[in-house]
Amino acid sequence: MKVAKEWEEYKILDMAEGQKLEKWGDVILARPDPQIIWKDKSNPNKWKEINASYHRSKTGGGSWEFKKKMPKVWQVHYKNLTFHIKPMGFKHTGLFPEQAVNWDWMIQKIKNTKREIKVLNLFAYTGGATVACLSAGASVCHVDSSKGMTTWAKENVVSSGLQDAKVRFIIDDVVKFVNREIRRGNRYDAIIMDPPSYGRGAKGEVWQFENNIYDLVALCSQVLSEKPLFFLINSYTTGISSMVLQNILSVTIHKKYKGNLECGEIGLPMEHSNLILPCGIYGRWESEK
């Protein structure tokens, strides 16, 4: 497992009874997590300091309970990157801190390359990977079907001091966009995707991970440049093994380009503890050194 250990402004303070207690800058949140099935709290007193807790409803969805005064929006920093954080529907905050392990990997790959790198970021959300790749000097095409998330991503780019970087923001269904890029003859050196388990596009297009992920990766193989740098798939879909992602990359990307394959889990550490929270899976293809 790759663990995001280099955060200074994000910490898991405790985990128990289906909840993680997190510190985002100066704000402490309690959010549900299905992986936390043990009951013993390591730091019971810290649960008294909560600013807000998210409670799931038995009928679906849920809501935030605000216990202490806190800002509506605030910032956290990861190295030289800056992100806007705020409580959203369905427990989210606009950032997945475990993704820092992928950001670091992408930044290093781009910086070690002696040429300009064009990145295609699909299901790009609030732009964590977009900001990371821009900071390394790449140009990025950021694609997401949500106007609100795309606006948030633009704010993260500006907050990170990257407003003059080469970035295109596209609000569209990713499959339709990639098909248009194929017809236009546009090519990319690196592709990132973090598809949802289930979702709908800008015009109601249905996405289901198990049914659509292979076809999307195969489609994306047609917009890779002659010398691609990397291809990253990240997933939070329950029941899918990371080896499935590697297998998909093996029969699509690796079949066309020489390189190395890797897969595994990503996670977050709990401070002052040996506990690690598993947070998702990844599959990577990268060009040969």
Protein Blocks (a to p, Z undefined) as FASTA:
>chain_A
ZZdfkbfkbccfbdcehiacddehjaccddddfklmbfbdfblmlmmmpfbdcdddfkgg
jddddfbdcdfbdcddehjaccdddddeehiaoiafklmmmmmmmmmmmmmpccdcdddd
ehklnolmmmmmmmnopacddddfbfklmmmmmmmmmmnopmmpccddddddfklmmmmm
mmnopacfbdcddddfbdcdfkopacdfklmmmmmmmmmmmmccfbdfbdcdddfbehia
fklmmmmmmmmmmmmpgcdddddddddddehiabdcdfbdcddddddZZ
